[in-house]
Amino acid sequence: MPPPHAIIFDLDDTLFDDAGCTLAGLNALAARHPALAALPQAELFSRHAALLAALEGEVYAGRLSVEACRVRRLAQLLEGVGVAEADGEAAAQLYHAASRAHYRPLPGAPELVRALNDRGVRLAVLTNYPHAVQTAKLAACGLTPYMTAAITTSDAPPKPDPASYRAACSALGVPPQQAVMLGDNWHNDVAGAVSAGLRAVWYNPSGRAAPGDVPHTALPGFLPLEAALGVLI
């Protein structure tokens, strides 16, 4: 198989430690609200994820701002554990400050991106959230200079819409068959990418079983660097 001309990265929980940021924000809220602190951390995380999933379509469609989404879901999270007259605004401010303080790349991500750039591989990010939020994460990781483009839901439909992968390939100046999609979400970064004609590499550090019969290569981590490069190129 010839080496790819371009690699398209997912951002959250692929290059950027989004789960860590979420937990930092939720733990800050739990320290303020004993009813949240009483929940097992996994349940707290899953409740928050479900509330976000229920609202993110409104964000993609532009009917709800990122900030308003944060206020609404955190108010709902507090109400769900019995907090009366939950102050979503205050919760959102506390959560966001704690989350932002945790902005960082996943281990090995900067090294991998720099090594690919040094080898002349064109790079882009394709991510399911609005532009301002996601480019701030990319900048905090020090990865902006290496990316030809950052395609977000402000620019194209969310993955797995085929138009999202086409937009990323167009920004990189390559046809889909010359691009690799690398990400942690099976539905968006593997199945959707393959359906659009890209090769897929599944970032799977936890060793999950593949949920479908879709051609792909698994990548358990970015370190050691040479092993990761071997999978990608």
N, C-alpha and C positions, 0 to 999 in steps of 0.2 A: 504494500500500500504506500503510495507516495506521501511525503510529509505534507501537512496542511499548510496552506498559504495564510490562514487566519484562524485564530481561536477566539471564541465568544464565551465570556464568563458570565454566569449568574453572579450576583453580588451577595445577597444575604445568606449567611451560613455556607458560603462557598469561598469568597475572599474575605468577607467581613463577618465578625463575630456578632451576628444579630441576636442569637439566642442568649449570649452573655449579657448583651445590653438590655434585653427584655427582662432577664432575671434580676439585673441590678435595679431596674426601675420598679419591678414588682416587690423586691425585697425592701426597698425604701418605703413603699406603701404599706407593706406588712409591718414594718417597724412602727408605723403611725396608727395602724388599725389592728387591734388584737384579733378580730374576727377573720382577717386575712391570714394573720400569722398562725392561726389554728389549723389552716389547711396544709396538707402535705405539699411540698414545693412543686411536685409534678402535677398535682391537681390544680394548683394556682396557675401554673403555666398553661395548662390545657384549657382552663376556663377562659383565660385571657385570649388565647389563640382562637377559640371558638367565637368570641365576641368580635375579634378583628375580622375573621373570615366572613361573618355575617354583614359587616359594614364595608368591606374593602371594595365591593362592586360600586358602591355609591361614590367612593373616592376616585376610582378609575374613570367613572362617568363624569366627574367634575361637579357632582351634585352635593358633595360633602368635602370640605377642606381636610387636610391632614390634621390640623389642630382641632377642628370640630369633631373629627372621628376619635381623636385621643380623649377628648373631654367626655364624649358620649359613652365610649366603651368602658372607661374607668369608673364613671358614675354607675353604669350597669354592673360592673364587677363588684363594686361596694354594696350596691343594693341587693345583689345576689347572695351576700353573706349577712344581710340584715342590718346594714348601716342605714339608719334613718336620715332622710334629707341629705343624701350624699352630695358633697361639694365636688363636682366633676372638674371644675376649673382648678381648684387647689390640688386635687389629685393629679391632674395632668401636668401641672407645673413641677410637682415633686418628682413624678415619674420621669419626665423628660430630662430634668437636670441630672438625675442619677444615671439615666441611660446614656446621655451624652458624655458623661464623665468616663464611661466604659468604652467609648469608640476605639476600636483597634482591629487590626487584621487578624485572620486566623494564622496559626503557626505555619511558616513556610510560604505563605502567599506572596509577600513582597519579593522574596528570593526567586520564586518561580516566574513571576511576571517580568522581573528584570532579565532573567536568563532567556526567556522567550523573546523579549525585545532585542536583546543582544544578538540573537540568532536571526533577526530579520523577520520574525513572524508578526503579522499585523494583529492587533488586539483590540477588543471592544468588550463592553459590558452590556448585557441585556437583562433588565431587571423589572419586576412587577411592582413598582411603586413610583410616585411622582418624582419629577426631575430634581427639584431643590433638595429634597430629603436624601435621595440616593447619591447625588453628586457631592453632598457634604460628607457622607460616609466615605466615599471614594477618596476625597481629598484628605480626610483624617488618617487614612491608611497610607498616604503618600503615593498613591497609584495613579493619580490623574495624568501625570506627564507621559505615562506609557500607553494610554488608551487613545486610539484614533477616534472613538465615539463612545458615548454612554447613551443607550437607547432605553427610555423609561416609558411608563404609561402616559407621560405627557407628550410622547412622540409617536407612539404606535399602540395598537391594541395589546392587552396583556397576553403573555404566553398562556396557553399553547396555540393561540391564533397564528396561523401560518404567516400572516402579514408581519408579525413581530420579528420572526427570524429573517424574513426577506429584507426588512428594514435594516437589520444589523449587517447582513451580507452586503447590501447596497452601500452602507456607510463605509464598509471596508473595501469595497471595490472587487469583491470576489463572488463567484456563483456558489450556491449552497454546497455543492459537492467538493469544494475546496476549503470548506470551513468545518471546524469542530466546535460543538457546544459542550461546555463543561459546567456542570451544576449538581446540586444535591437533591433536587426535586425530580422524582421519577417521571411524574406526569408532564411537567413543564420542560425539563432540561434533557430528558431522554426520549420519551415517547413522542412528544410534540416536535422535538428537533428532528428526529429520524423521519417522521411523517413529512416534514418540510424539506427533506433531502440532505440534511447535514449528518455528519458522523457524530455520535454522542459518547462522551465520557462521563460516567456517573461518579461524582464525588461522594464516597460512601465510607466515611471513617468508622462508623459503628458496625459495619459488616452486615447490614440488613440483607435479607433475601430479596432478589429482584421480584417485584410484584407482577411482572408480565414478561412475555417472550418477545423482547425487542432487542435487536442487535446493538450491542454497546460494549464498552470496556469499562471496568470498574477501577477506580483510583482510591486507595484507602487513605492517602495523605500526600502532602506536598514535600515531605522530607522522608528519606534522603532525596535531595534534589535530582540527582541523576536518574533515579528510578522513576520519578514523576515525569521528567522530560522524556524518558524512554516510552512511557505510555502515551504521551501526547504527540510526540513527533518522531 
